[in-house]
Amino acid sequence: MASGFTELEGITADAGINAWGDTLEEAFTGAAEGLASLLADLPESSLKENAPVTVRGENLSSLLVGFLNELIFLEETQGLIPGKIKRLWINGNNLFATVLCAKSGSVDPSERSHVKAATYHGLEIDQSGDRIEIKVIFDV
């Protein structure tokens, strides 16, 4: 099963997603691509920049929030809007990823959303059964 995500409904003043996968890497990929869908609807042809991301966390929750906030930081500081995860792996408390991004100038500002941060509020990482599910809420 591939990774995936759906947007959470009924969240006021914030935005949230459910993400899933068979492995932690797939679930984290789904969460990152869910964040990307909140930021902008990017055509595949606009994803031309490779951005390496390295994050360290004390536990899975801090690793996930740190990773998502690093993607938001890329947009704010380098003008790179994350799109697809090209490669992601988790080694203990470290996460390494290569992210395909679009330059923010190539996306109409009226078609972009501003996401301030991934939060710990309501954060869930459920590793039961054969599937890992993530719920994360973003401050917008």
C-alpha positions in Angstrom: 0.0 0.0 0.0 1.3 3.4 -0.9 1.2 6.4 1.4 -1.7 8.8 1.4 -3.5 11.6 3.2 -6.9 13.3 3.5 -7.7 16.8 4.8 -9.4 16.9 8.2 -12.8 18.7 8.3 -14.4 20.7 11.1 -11.2 22.4 12.3 -11.6 26.1 12.7 -8.7 28.6 12.3 -6.4 25.7 11.6 -6.0 23.0 9.0 -5.3 19.3 9.6 -4.6 16.1 7.7 -4.7 12.4 8.2 -1.8 10.5 6.6 -1.0 6.9 6.5 1.4 4.2 5.1 2.6 0.7 5.7 5.9 2.0 7.2 6.9 5.1 9.1 8.6 6.5 6.0 5.4 6.1 4.0 3.3 7.7 6.7 5.8 10.6 7.1 5.8 11.0 3.3 2.0 11.2 3.3 2.1 13.8 6.0 4.6 15.9 4.0 2.6 15.6 0.8 -0.5 16.6 2.7 1.2 19.7 3.9 2.3 20.4 0.4 -1.4 20.2 -0.8 -2.3 22.7 1.8 0.4 25.2 0.6 -0.4 25.1 -3.1 -1.7 22.9 -5.9 1.5 22.3 -7.8 1.7 20.9 -11.3 4.3 18.2 -11.6 6.1 20.3 -14.2 6.9 23.0 -11.6 8.8 20.6 -9.3 12.3 21.2 -10.5 14.3 21.9 -7.3 15.8 19.2 -5.0 16.0 20.2 -1.4 17.8 18.0 1.1 16.2 17.9 4.6 17.8 16.5 7.8 15.9 16.6 11.1 16.7 15.1 14.5 14.0 14.4 17.1 13.8 13.1 20.6 10.8 10.8 19.6 8.6 10.2 16.6 6.3 13.2 17.5 9.2 15.7 17.6 10.7 14.1 14.5 7.5 14.5 12.5 6.8 18.1 13.7 10.4 19.1 13.1 10.2 17.6 9.6 7.0 19.4 8.6 8.2 22.7 10.1 11.5 22.3 8.2 9.4 22.1 5.0 7.5 25.3 6.0 10.9 26.9 6.8 12.1 26.1 3.2 9.3 28.0 1.8 9.7 31.0 4.1 13.5 31.3 3.8 14.4 29.9 0.3 11.1 30.4 -1.6 10.8 26.6 -2.2 7.3 25.1 -2.0 7.5 21.4 -1.2 5.7 19.1 -3.6 6.7 15.4 -3.7 9.0 13.5 -1.5 11.6 11.9 -3.7 13.3 9.9 -1.0 12.8 9.7 2.8 14.4 7.4 5.4 14.4 7.4 9.2 17.4 6.1 11.1 16.7 6.1 14.8 16.1 9.7 15.9 17.2 11.1 12.5 15.2 11.7 9.4 16.7 12.4 6.0 14.7 13.4 2.9 15.1 14.7 -0.6 12.1 16.9 -1.5 11.1 18.0 -4.9 10.1 21.7 -4.8 8.8 24.5 -6.9 10.1 28.0 -6.7 7.5 30.2 -5.0 7.7 32.7 -7.9 6.4 30.1 -10.3 3.1 29.8 -8.4 0.4 32.5 -8.4 0.3 34.0 -4.9 -3.5 34.0 -5.0 -3.4 30.2 -5.3 -1.2 29.7 -2.3 -2.0 29.3 1.3 0.1 30.3 4.2 0.8 27.7 6.8 2.7 28.9 9.9 3.6 25.7 11.7 2.9 22.1 12.4 1.7 21.7 16.0 1.7 19.1 18.7 -2.0 19.9 19.4 -4.0 16.8 18.6 -1.0 15.1 17.1 -1.4 11.3 16.8 0.9 8.7 15.4 -0.8 5.3 15.7 1.3 2.2 14.9 -1.3 -0.5 15.3 -1.7 -3.4 12.9 -0.2 -3.2 9.4 -0.8 0.5 8.9 0.6 3.6 10.5 -1.7 6.5 10.8 -0.9 10.1 11.5 -3.1 13.0 12.4 -1.5 16.5 12.5 -2.9 20.0 12.8 -1.3 23.1 11.3 -1.5 26.7 12.5 -2.6 28.7 9.5 
